[in-house]
Amino acid sequence: MRNRRAALAALAGAVSVALTLSACGKDTKGSPEGGTIGIAMPTQASERWIADGKNVVKDLRAKGYKTKLVYGEDNPKTQVSQIQDLITQGVSALIVAAIDNRSLNNVLQQAAAAHIPVISYDRLILGTKNVDYYASFDNEQVGRLQARYIVDKLGLEDGKGPFNIELFAGSADDNNTKYFFNGAMHLLKPYLDSKQLVVQSGQTALSDVTTLRWDGPTAKKRMDDVLAKWYGGKKVDAVLSPYDGISIGVLTALKADGYGSPAKPLPVITGQDAELASVKSIIAGGQSQTVYKDTRELADVTANMVDAVLTDQQVRVNDTRTYENGAKAVPAYLLQPKSVDKSNYEVALVATGYYTDAELK
């Protein structure tokens, strides 16, 4: 049998103009024999990850694979142990949405030794060559959509301002955090430099605004502190929030401070993932916007990647340079996100079957 990883490495160096990579050699673990795919997801605390797990399982089973789905509940050590167990059980491939993107080097070396290919799911795993492919969304575009919404709603391009804004970012141990933040700041920085946007707290560096584990209560506490220290006689006009759970925490803090009345309207608040609670909040006039990422499509792309790797087919990718993990540029397939607010949620979410009208009541 050819060494799978050696073949992948060799072929990755000869990527075609069409951005397709040849997969590894056939393995008896593949679909025709109903191999088992290990799926390691971060947490069941977010409805998004529950949906991802179900969708990946459904798509893989439709291709004839068995699956083992585990959740690390936001504990990096637990996730490492779970992946070790999956390797020991002899899974054919691993799909990993990392909790801590730098904690998996040793366990993925074990996967490589067992000739188990690894797909990095949505969150790029860093510091190891033992990641074969990456499936995600255009993460910088997520940040740009959030920033664009703020720019448009405040009328910044028309010269309006100054406005007060506060910045939030995701977990420091998630590689996506920097892409979301950098994408947003690419559009917001000129307005910060011109003082059309003012961060009263002074917290503008990524290291100052991260939110461990993307936790809503943690975001609420930080927003409480910012309001108490910096906004005595001032009002917040916008909050850059990278994720719906953080947005809900921020919104809770703002409402506790008296926002949400005609005299003190809520600021523009962005988000991501189109989680049910946030979409309902958008409809009700609370959160302003979210970035919709159809994780059904992401699951489908990932299942196709796994199947191609295990059946000696072409693996479809559309980016071979952007996602450098410190050990290699990981070949990736990136999907496009969509900005959603009260004006288009029915078309974006209901018409596509992501939610029903009944669910949004």
PLY file of the C-alpha trace (Angstrom):
ply
format ascii 1.0
element vertex 361
property float x
property float y
property float z
element edge 360
property int vertex1
property int vertex2
end_header
0.00 0.00 0.00
1.29 3.43 -0.79
1.97 5.68 2.14
-1.09 7.99 2.11
0.56 11.01 3.64
3.65 10.83 1.45
1.44 10.74 -1.61
-0.55 13.70 -0.39
2.59 15.72 0.29
4.01 14.98 -3.12
0.82 15.86 -4.93
0.27 19.03 -2.89
3.51 20.34 -4.37
2.12 19.99 -7.88
-1.25 21.68 -7.59
-2.92 22.26 -10.94
-4.25 25.58 -12.21
-7.75 24.21 -11.64
-6.94 23.96 -7.92
-7.66 20.27 -7.57
-5.43 17.86 -5.74
-5.14 14.16 -6.28
-6.04 12.12 -3.26
-4.05 9.35 -1.62
-3.97 5.75 -2.68
-6.96 3.50 -2.18
-7.38 2.00 1.23
-9.56 -0.89 2.32
-11.02 1.48 4.92
-12.92 3.37 2.17
-16.59 3.70 1.37
-17.07 0.40 -0.49
-16.29 -1.48 2.74
-18.26 0.97 4.92
-15.31 2.42 6.83
-15.83 4.45 9.99
-15.12 8.20 10.10
-14.24 9.86 13.41
-15.77 13.32 13.91
-14.50 15.53 16.77
-16.61 18.65 17.37
-15.91 21.37 19.97
-19.04 21.69 22.10
-22.76 21.07 22.40
-23.18 24.44 24.13
-23.66 26.06 20.72
-26.54 24.99 18.49
-24.28 25.63 15.52
-21.92 22.77 16.44
-24.79 20.40 17.17
-26.12 21.07 13.67
-22.65 20.62 12.14
-22.25 17.24 13.80
-25.65 16.01 12.61
-25.10 17.25 9.07
-21.66 15.67 8.72
-22.96 12.36 10.06
-25.93 12.43 7.68
-23.80 13.17 4.61
-21.20 10.53 5.42
-23.81 7.86 6.09
-25.44 8.70 2.76
-22.09 7.78 1.16
-21.98 4.43 2.93
-19.72 5.26 5.89
-20.21 4.57 9.54
-19.49 7.46 11.93
-18.36 8.12 15.47
-19.26 11.65 16.61
-17.77 13.11 19.81
-17.93 16.51 21.48
-15.07 17.88 23.58
-17.27 20.35 25.50
-14.69 23.10 25.06
-12.01 21.17 26.95
-8.84 20.77 24.82
-7.57 17.82 26.91
-10.88 16.03 26.48
-10.73 16.51 22.73
-7.19 15.14 22.55
-8.28 12.06 24.52
-11.30 11.57 22.27
-9.18 11.72 19.13
-6.72 9.22 20.63
-9.64 6.88 21.27
-10.83 7.26 17.68
-7.35 6.43 16.39
-7.19 3.38 18.64
-10.58 2.26 17.31
-9.11 2.31 13.80
-11.19 4.96 12.09
-10.57 5.46 8.39
-10.36 9.27 8.58
-10.70 12.08 11.08
-12.73 15.29 10.82
-11.66 17.72 13.54
-13.09 21.08 14.55
-10.40 22.08 17.03
-11.08 23.56 20.45
-7.47 24.72 20.87
-5.79 24.84 17.49
-2.30 24.24 18.92
-3.07 21.34 21.26
-3.39 18.59 18.66
0.14 18.19 17.30
1.03 15.02 19.19
-2.26 13.25 18.64
-2.25 14.08 14.92
1.24 12.62 14.69
-0.35 9.41 16.00
-2.97 9.69 13.27
-0.24 10.11 10.66
1.59 7.05 11.96
-1.64 5.09 11.55
-2.11 6.48 8.00
-5.35 8.22 8.99
-6.04 11.35 6.91
-7.23 14.46 8.75
-9.68 17.10 7.58
-9.57 20.34 9.58
-13.20 21.44 9.89
-13.93 25.18 9.95
-11.13 25.93 12.45
-7.63 25.51 11.01
-5.33 23.32 13.11
-1.94 25.01 13.55
1.67 23.92 13.85
1.47 20.47 12.25
2.01 19.04 8.78
-0.43 16.26 9.62
-3.50 18.09 8.34
-4.45 17.05 4.83
-7.26 19.45 3.96
-9.25 22.33 5.38
-12.97 22.98 4.83
-14.38 26.32 5.93
-15.87 29.63 4.86
-14.07 32.73 3.63
-13.31 33.90 7.15
-11.97 37.34 6.30
-15.13 37.92 4.31
-17.15 37.22 7.47
-15.39 40.13 9.18
-15.77 42.35 6.13
-19.52 41.70 6.03
-19.84 42.65 9.70
-17.81 45.82 9.22
-19.63 46.73 6.01
-22.93 46.53 7.87
-21.65 48.97 10.50
-20.25 51.34 7.86
-23.54 51.36 5.96
-25.87 51.68 8.95
-23.91 54.57 10.47
-23.48 56.36 7.14
-19.73 56.55 7.51
-19.10 56.78 3.78
-21.34 59.87 3.74
-19.13 61.53 6.32
-21.43 61.05 9.30
-19.99 60.79 12.80
-18.25 60.67 15.11
-19.74 57.50 16.55
-18.68 55.38 19.52
-17.89 51.73 18.78
-16.62 48.85 20.89
-14.83 45.84 19.45
-15.18 42.17 20.38
-13.33 39.18 18.96
-13.52 35.42 19.35
-11.36 33.02 21.31
-7.61 33.58 21.13
-6.97 29.86 20.60
-9.18 29.72 17.49
-7.30 30.56 14.31
-10.48 31.95 12.73
-10.53 34.77 15.28
-7.73 36.68 13.59
-9.29 36.30 10.15
-12.66 37.61 11.33
-11.03 40.51 13.17
-8.57 41.42 10.42
-11.31 41.33 7.81
-13.43 43.72 9.85
-10.57 46.05 10.74
-9.56 46.34 7.10
-12.77 48.31 6.58
-13.07 49.97 10.00
-9.50 51.20 10.51
-9.74 54.22 8.15
-12.73 55.48 10.15
-10.92 54.86 13.42
-7.92 56.78 12.10
-10.12 59.71 11.00
-11.99 59.68 14.35
-15.33 59.06 12.67
-15.31 55.96 14.85
-14.07 56.26 18.43
-13.38 53.38 20.81
-13.94 55.01 24.19
-12.40 52.08 26.06
-9.22 52.33 23.98
-9.34 48.56 23.49
-8.54 48.16 19.81
-5.80 45.50 19.66
-6.90 41.93 19.00
-5.23 40.81 22.23
-7.43 43.25 24.18
-10.78 42.15 22.79
-10.75 38.35 22.55
-13.45 36.27 24.27
-12.29 32.91 25.63
-14.27 30.01 24.13
-16.57 32.51 22.40
-18.50 32.63 25.65
-21.56 34.89 25.88
-21.43 35.44 29.67
-17.74 36.39 29.36
-18.67 38.94 26.69
-21.47 40.27 28.89
-19.06 40.81 31.79
-16.61 42.69 29.59
-19.40 44.85 28.13
-20.64 45.59 31.68
-17.14 46.75 32.61
-16.75 48.88 29.48
-20.09 50.60 30.03
-19.35 51.29 33.69
-15.85 52.68 33.10
-16.17 54.55 29.82
-19.76 55.43 29.05
-21.07 57.46 31.98
-22.44 60.30 29.88
-21.87 58.76 26.46
-23.69 56.19 24.37
-22.51 53.24 22.32
-23.44 53.52 18.65
-22.06 50.21 17.37
-20.57 46.94 18.61
-18.46 44.73 16.37
-19.36 41.25 17.56
-17.94 38.23 15.73
-20.48 35.61 16.88
-24.14 35.42 17.87
-23.46 34.02 21.35
-21.19 36.98 22.08
-23.81 39.31 20.58
-26.48 38.02 22.97
-24.13 38.60 25.93
-23.39 42.14 24.73
-27.09 42.81 24.17
-27.93 41.64 27.69
-25.38 44.06 29.16
-26.68 46.95 27.07
-30.30 46.34 28.05
-29.30 46.20 31.72
-27.72 49.63 31.21
-30.96 51.09 29.87
-30.49 50.63 26.14
-33.47 49.63 24.05
-35.78 52.59 24.65
-36.64 55.51 22.32
-34.47 57.76 24.47
-31.56 55.32 24.43
-31.77 53.12 21.32
-29.72 49.98 20.94
-26.50 50.29 18.96
-25.78 48.45 15.74
-24.72 44.93 16.84
-23.28 42.40 14.39
-23.02 38.63 14.75
-22.29 35.33 13.04
-23.83 31.89 12.56
-27.53 32.83 12.31
-28.32 31.01 15.55
-32.02 30.78 16.29
-32.00 33.07 19.35
-30.13 35.76 17.42
-32.36 35.56 14.35
-35.38 35.96 16.63
-33.62 38.92 18.26
-33.00 40.48 14.83
-36.66 40.10 13.91
-37.65 41.70 17.24
-35.31 44.67 16.75
-32.54 43.62 19.15
-29.39 42.33 17.46
-28.95 44.07 14.11
-27.21 41.58 11.84
-25.67 38.13 11.61
-23.45 36.41 9.07
-25.14 33.29 7.76
-22.90 30.35 6.96
-24.86 27.41 5.59
-23.23 24.60 7.51
-25.21 22.09 5.45
-22.95 23.07 2.55
-19.85 22.83 4.74
-20.82 19.33 5.85
-21.35 18.32 2.24
-17.94 19.68 1.17
-16.25 17.87 4.06
-17.97 14.55 3.38
-16.93 14.81 -0.28
-13.33 15.50 0.78
-13.26 12.41 2.99
-14.80 10.24 0.30
-12.34 11.47 -2.33
-9.34 10.83 -0.08
-10.46 7.30 0.72
-11.51 6.30 -2.80
-8.60 7.74 -4.80
-10.61 10.54 -6.38
-9.77 14.19 -7.00
-10.18 16.36 -3.87
-11.80 19.64 -4.80
-10.15 22.74 -3.31
-10.24 26.43 -4.24
-7.41 27.86 -2.11
-3.92 26.42 -1.76
-1.96 29.35 -0.31
-3.97 31.40 2.18
-4.22 28.98 5.08
-0.63 28.60 6.24
-0.68 26.78 9.58
2.98 27.25 10.50
4.05 23.91 9.06
2.43 23.94 5.63
-0.11 25.70 3.47
-3.18 23.53 3.96
-5.24 23.02 0.77
-8.69 24.41 1.45
-12.19 24.68 0.12
-13.85 27.94 1.17
-17.56 28.68 1.00
-19.06 32.16 0.85
-20.95 33.65 3.84
-23.95 35.99 3.59
-24.99 39.03 5.61
-28.49 38.70 7.09
-30.68 41.24 8.84
-34.38 41.95 9.25
-34.71 42.91 5.59
-33.59 39.60 4.07
-33.85 36.84 6.68
-36.91 35.32 5.01
-35.12 34.92 1.69
-31.79 33.84 3.18
-33.01 31.53 5.95
-36.64 30.54 5.45
-36.76 30.14 1.67
-33.63 27.97 1.80
-35.11 25.70 4.45
-32.58 26.60 7.13
-35.43 27.63 9.43
-39.19 27.44 9.16
-41.52 30.33 9.85
-42.81 28.42 12.87
-39.29 28.16 14.35
-38.83 31.92 14.08
-42.07 32.83 15.86
0 1
1 2
2 3
3 4
4 5
5 6
6 7
7 8
8 9
9 10
10 11
11 12
12 13
13 14
14 15
15 16
16 17
17 18
18 19
19 20
20 21
21 22
22 23
23 24
24 25
25 26
26 27
27 28
28 29
29 30
30 31
31 32
32 33
33 34
34 35
35 36
36 37
37 38
38 39
39 40
40 41
41 42
42 43
43 44
44 45
45 46
46 47
47 48
48 49
49 50
50 51
51 52
52 53
53 54
54 55
55 56
56 57
57 58
58 59
59 60
60 61
61 62
62 63
63 64
64 65
65 66
66 67
67 68
68 69
69 70
70 71
71 72
72 73
73 74
74 75
75 76
76 77
77 78
78 79
79 80
80 81
81 82
82 83
83 84
84 85
85 86
86 87
87 88
88 89
89 90
90 91
91 92
92 93
93 94
94 95
95 96
96 97
97 98
98 99
99 100
100 101
101 102
102 103
103 104
104 105
105 106
106 107
107 108
108 109
109 110
110 111
111 112
112 113
113 114
114 115
115 116
116 117
117 118
118 119
119 120
120 121
121 122
122 123
123 124
124 125
125 126
126 127
127 128
128 129
129 130
130 131
131 132
132 133
133 134
134 135
135 136
136 137
137 138
138 139
139 140
140 141
141 142
142 143
143 144
144 145
145 146
146 147
147 148
148 149
149 150
150 151
151 152
152 153
153 154
154 155
155 156
156 157
157 158
158 159
159 160
160 161
161 162
162 163
163 164
164 165
165 166
166 167
167 168
168 169
169 170
170 171
171 172
172 173
173 174
174 175
175 176
176 177
177 178
178 179
179 180
180 181
181 182
182 183
183 184
184 185
185 186
186 187
187 188
188 189
189 190
190 191
191 192
192 193
193 194
194 195
195 196
196 197
197 198
198 199
199 200
200 201
201 202
202 203
203 204
204 205
205 206
206 207
207 208
208 209
209 210
210 211
211 212
212 213
213 214
214 215
215 216
216 217
217 218
218 219
219 220
220 221
221 222
222 223
223 224
224 225
225 226
226 227
227 228
228 229
229 230
230 231
231 232
232 233
233 234
234 235
235 236
236 237
237 238
238 239
239 240
240 241
241 242
242 243
243 244
244 245
245 246
246 247
247 248
248 249
249 250
250 251
251 252
252 253
253 254
254 255
255 256
256 257
257 258
258 259
259 260
260 261
261 262
262 263
263 264
264 265
265 266
266 267
267 268
268 269
269 270
270 271
271 272
272 273
273 274
274 275
275 276
276 277
277 278
278 279
279 280
280 281
281 282
282 283
283 284
284 285
285 286
286 287
287 288
288 289
289 290
290 291
291 292
292 293
293 294
294 295
295 296
296 297
297 298
298 299
299 300
300 301
301 302
302 303
303 304
304 305
305 306
306 307
307 308
308 309
309 310
310 311
311 312
312 313
313 314
314 315
315 316
316 317
317 318
318 319
319 320
320 321
321 322
322 323
323 324
324 325
325 326
326 327
327 328
328 329
329 330
330 331
331 332
332 333
333 334
334 335
335 336
336 337
337 338
338 339
339 340
340 341
341 342
342 343
343 344
344 345
345 346
346 347
347 348
348 349
349 350
350 351
351 352
352 353
353 354
354 355
355 356
356 357
357 358
358 359
359 360
